[in-house]
Amino acid sequence: MNDAHSHVFLGDDHKDSESRTWKVIWLCGAMMVLEIGGGIWFGSIALVADGMHMSTHAGAMLLAALAYMFARKHANDPRFSFGTGKLGDLAGFTSAVILGIIALLIGYEAVSRLIAPVPIHFAEAIPIACLGLCVNIATAWMLSGGHDHGHGHSHGHGHGHDHGEDHHHKHAEGKQVQTAAGTLALEIFETGVPPRFRLAAGTAGIPAAETTRIETIRPGGARQVFALAAKGDYLESIDEIPEPHAFTVCLTIGRETSDVVFEEHQHAAAKTGRDNNMRAAIVHVIADAAVSVLVIIGLVLAKLFGWLWMDPLAGSIGALVIASWAYGLIRDTGAILLDMNPDRSMAEKLRETIETDGDQLSDLHLWRLGPGHLGAILCVGTKQMRDSEYYKARLARFKALSHVTVEVHQTA
């Protein structure tokens, strides 16, 4: 948990995201001026129209950039009780609404052209659509910082397994254990199976299962012994490991004992850690790129085979795609703005942590403060002489908890 008096709940890459957004604005602005100026100079209304369309990109990027800038400048403003971390979600919500309106306009125009087809100037329309696609690809790459962020998917975390978008990521990394015979590799393996300890050879050979055991000691003092069984080139615990995976492991091999500390690596869930301001900007660009691809296909087919209906059909499909992405953004950002529980799995883990020693969690409020930052208010009933600091210490392993308030009352 962060310092209890800090109310700066911005994403880790806030400054970098702001910088990338301003660069994209300059690119879109330059393309807009070039297309509008060239269209007027050469008398191409299609080029002018595409330049005006490029202005919607610049506007969407400007909204994102201003949100980043305002949130950064007012991060320590005491008027914001829980900081300015949600400003990006507000900007994302606004962009999503605009995307929804754009989808409706494209859909309306597409249906109108299906009913009453209009002549298409292929010589101008196809190159402009290709140019727009190139600009969209470039801006998407710039916004993502050269990485594949996607428009609504969970970020991989490089551990070789995927827990799904709405599940809390957990992984206990492998540990190197030094013994008199050499090095052994101890890990918690949980890919597609219940979590179990695995002990593999390093510079030392695999010890005999009969003379090897693991005992876990949790922060509250609870202990559990795990027997091991040979599984080919490694030993595996017979019993699965209960949550949470934060404890000290006492590895005993014969008469030698080694202590290894495991801390549960808790990444914020996809929806908890996601920067919805950047997500909205990227969705806007990718949506337009997808429409550009459909338009190019429709125009080429219409030119080659005379299928004029392909152009409005491509527009209709594009409108549905944009509407779907806009709905997802509105749903996710709206939930954050209304302080919905962002991670039910984490809420259950909080309850398990508090109630381990017989205490009772009578009330829990969990909400998102900003990308990767959660706030929590807990009401705990206990028969022990414990204060709020005791429970805050127990919750310290939840790195995403940035602002915690604990109310403690005695029970009979």
Solvent accessible surface area in square Angstrom, and as a share of the most:
residue,aa,sasa,rsa
1,M,62,0.28
2,N,69,0.35
3,D,92,0.48
4,A,58,0.45
5,H,162,0.72
6,S,38,0.25
7,H,64,0.29
8,V,56,0.32
9,F,1,0.00
10,L,27,0.14
11,G,12,0.11
12,D,155,0.80
13,D,66,0.34
14,H,21,0.09
15,K,159,0.67
16,D,75,0.39
17,S,1,0.01
18,E,12,0.05
19,S,50,0.32
20,R,28,0.10
21,T,0,0.00
22,W,75,0.26
23,K,118,0.50
24,V,0,0.00
25,I,24,0.12
26,W,191,0.67
27,L,54,0.27
28,C,1,0.00
29,G,19,0.18
30,A,61,0.47
31,M,24,0.10
32,M,49,0.22
33,V,102,0.58
34,L,120,0.59
35,E,3,0.01
36,I,40,0.20
37,G,38,0.37
38,G,15,0.14
39,G,1,0.01
40,I,127,0.65
41,W,206,0.72
42,F,157,0.65
43,G,67,0.65
44,S,12,0.08
45,I,136,0.69
46,A,32,0.25
47,L,36,0.18
48,V,30,0.17
49,A,57,0.45
50,D,26,0.13
51,G,0,0.00
52,M,110,0.49
53,H,69,0.31
54,M,3,0.01
55,S,36,0.23
56,T,56,0.33
57,H,3,0.01
58,A,17,0.13
59,G,38,0.36
60,A,11,0.09
61,M,0,0.00
62,L,74,0.37
63,L,55,0.27
64,A,4,0.03
65,A,0,0.00
66,L,76,0.38
67,A,9,0.07
68,Y,6,0.02
69,M,56,0.25
70,F,84,0.35
71,A,3,0.02
72,R,97,0.35
73,K,132,0.56
74,H,50,0.22
75,A,7,0.06
76,N,126,0.64
77,D,26,0.14
78,P,125,0.78
79,R,185,0.67
80,F,68,0.28
81,S,84,0.54
82,F,83,0.35
83,G,13,0.13
84,T,6,0.03
85,G,5,0.05
86,K,52,0.22
87,L,41,0.21
88,G,15,0.14
89,D,1,0.00
90,L,88,0.44
91,A,7,0.05
92,G,0,0.00
93,F,64,0.27
94,T,52,0.30
95,S,9,0.06
96,A,0,0.00
97,V,58,0.34
98,I,74,0.38
99,L,3,0.02
100,G,19,0.18
101,I,92,0.47
102,I,35,0.18
103,A,5,0.04
104,L,134,0.67
105,L,114,0.57
106,I,44,0.22
107,G,18,0.17
108,Y,160,0.61
109,E,82,0.37
110,A,6,0.04
111,V,78,0.45
112,S,41,0.26
113,R,84,0.31
114,L,80,0.40
115,I,139,0.71
116,A,62,0.48
117,P,87,0.55
118,V,61,0.35
119,P,117,0.74
120,I,31,0.16
121,H,132,0.59
122,F,42,0.17
123,A,88,0.68
124,E,69,0.31
125,A,25,0.19
126,I,31,0.16
127,P,73,0.46
128,I,22,0.11
129,A,15,0.11
130,C,51,0.31
131,L,70,0.35
132,G,8,0.07
133,L,35,0.18
134,C,81,0.49
135,V,11,0.06
136,N,1,0.00
137,I,102,0.52
138,A,42,0.33
139,T,2,0.01
140,A,21,0.16
141,W,163,0.57
142,M,51,0.23
143,L,0,0.00
144,S,9,0.06
145,G,35,0.33
146,G,32,0.31
147,H,132,0.59
148,D,137,0.71
149,H,56,0.25
150,G,23,0.23
151,H,44,0.20
152,G,18,0.17
153,H,118,0.53
154,S,35,0.23
155,H,96,0.43
156,G,75,0.72
157,H,37,0.17
158,G,79,0.76
159,H,60,0.27
160,G,73,0.71
161,H,28,0.12
162,D,118,0.61
163,H,41,0.18
164,G,27,0.26
165,E,55,0.24
166,D,87,0.45
167,H,112,0.50
168,H,7,0.03
169,H,7,0.03
170,K,42,0.18
171,H,30,0.13
172,A,1,0.01
173,E,70,0.31
174,G,46,0.44
175,K,49,0.21
176,Q,123,0.55
177,V,3,0.02
178,Q,127,0.56
179,T,22,0.13
180,A,100,0.77
181,A,86,0.67
182,G,19,0.18
183,T,19,0.11
184,L,3,0.02
185,A,31,0.24
186,L,0,0.00
187,E,63,0.28
188,I,1,0.01
189,F,55,0.23
190,E,16,0.07
191,T,65,0.38
192,G,84,0.81
193,V,73,0.42
194,P,61,0.39
195,P,22,0.14
196,R,61,0.22
197,F,0,0.00
198,R,49,0.18
199,L,1,0.00
200,A,35,0.27
201,A,50,0.39
202,G,45,0.43
203,T,117,0.68
204,A,8,0.06
205,G,59,0.56
206,I,61,0.31
207,P,24,0.15
208,A,55,0.42
209,A,18,0.14
210,E,155,0.70
211,T,77,0.45
212,T,6,0.04
213,R,110,0.40
214,I,0,0.00
215,E,24,0.11
216,T,1,0.01
217,I,43,0.22
218,R,43,0.16
219,P,117,0.74
220,G,53,0.51
221,G,45,0.43
222,A,57,0.44
223,R,151,0.55
224,Q,61,0.27
225,V,75,0.43
226,F,0,0.00
227,A,55,0.42
228,L,11,0.06
229,A,32,0.25
230,A,72,0.56
231,K,100,0.42
232,G,76,0.73
233,D,103,0.54
234,Y,47,0.18
235,L,3,0.02
236,E,24,0.11
237,S,1,0.01
238,I,100,0.51
239,D,76,0.39
240,E,86,0.38
241,I,2,0.01
242,P,59,0.37
243,E,62,0.28
244,P,29,0.18
245,H,1,0.01
246,A,11,0.09
247,F,7,0.03
248,T,40,0.23
249,V,0,0.00
250,C,21,0.13
251,L,2,0.01
252,T,28,0.16
253,I,37,0.19
254,G,45,0.43
255,R,251,0.92
256,E,65,0.29
257,T,80,0.46
258,S,19,0.12
259,D,101,0.52
260,V,15,0.09
261,V,87,0.50
262,F,2,0.01
263,E,108,0.48
264,E,9,0.04
265,H,64,0.28
266,Q,19,0.08
267,H,67,0.30
268,A,30,0.23
269,A,3,0.02
270,A,13,0.10
271,K,60,0.26
272,T,1,0.00
273,G,33,0.32
274,R,18,0.06
275,D,30,0.15
276,N,2,0.01
277,N,2,0.01
278,M,10,0.05
279,R,24,0.09
280,A,1,0.01
281,A,3,0.03
282,I,6,0.03
283,V,2,0.01
284,H,10,0.05
285,V,1,0.00
286,I,45,0.23
287,A,1,0.01
288,D,20,0.11
289,A,16,0.13
290,A,30,0.23
291,V,17,0.10
292,S,13,0.09
293,V,64,0.37
294,L,40,0.20
295,V,36,0.21
296,I,30,0.15
297,I,85,0.43
298,G,0,0.00
299,L,7,0.03
300,V,55,0.32
301,L,46,0.23
302,A,2,0.01
303,K,118,0.50
304,L,123,0.61
305,F,119,0.50
306,G,52,0.50
307,W,101,0.35
308,L,70,0.35
309,W,126,0.44
310,M,27,0.12
311,D,20,0.10
312,P,9,0.05
313,L,67,0.33
314,A,4,0.03
315,G,9,0.09
316,S,25,0.16
317,I,75,0.38
318,G,0,0.00
319,A,8,0.06
320,L,129,0.64
321,V,46,0.27
322,I,6,0.03
323,A,44,0.34
324,S,69,0.45
325,W,53,0.19
326,A,3,0.02
327,Y,141,0.54
328,G,10,0.09
329,L,1,0.00
330,I,59,0.30
331,R,120,0.44
332,D,10,0.05
333,T,0,0.00
334,G,13,0.12
335,A,26,0.20
336,I,15,0.07
337,L,58,0.29
338,L,143,0.71
339,D,71,0.37
340,M,111,0.50
341,N,65,0.33
342,P,29,0.18
343,D,5,0.02
344,R,192,0.70
345,S,40,0.26
346,M,1,0.00
347,A,10,0.07
348,E,94,0.42
349,K,18,0.08
350,L,0,0.00
351,R,84,0.30
352,E,91,0.41
353,T,11,0.07
354,I,0,0.00
355,E,58,0.26
356,T,84,0.49
357,D,63,0.33
358,G,70,0.67
359,D,9,0.05
360,Q,113,0.50
361,L,3,0.02
362,S,64,0.41
363,D,64,0.33
364,L,36,0.18
365,H,96,0.43
366,L,10,0.05
367,W,25,0.09
368,R,4,0.01
369,L,3,0.01
370,G,0,0.00
371,P,20,0.13
372,G,26,0.25
373,H,23,0.10
374,L,1,0.00
375,G,0,0.00
376,A,0,0.00
377,I,70,0.35
378,L,1,0.00
379,C,24,0.14
380,V,0,0.00
381,G,4,0.04
382,T,2,0.01
383,K,146,0.62
384,Q,89,0.40
385,M,179,0.80
386,R,55,0.20
387,D,85,0.44
388,S,32,0.21
389,E,107,0.48
390,Y,71,0.27
391,Y,0,0.00
392,K,45,0.19
393,A,71,0.55
394,R,46,0.17
395,L,0,0.00
396,A,41,0.32
397,R,42,0.15
398,F,0,0.00
399,K,124,0.52
400,A,9,0.07
401,L,0,0.00
402,S,2,0.01
403,H,29,0.13
404,V,14,0.08
405,T,61,0.36
406,V,14,0.08
407,E,106,0.48
408,V,42,0.24
409,H,74,0.33
410,Q,100,0.44
411,T,55,0.32
412,A,129,1.00
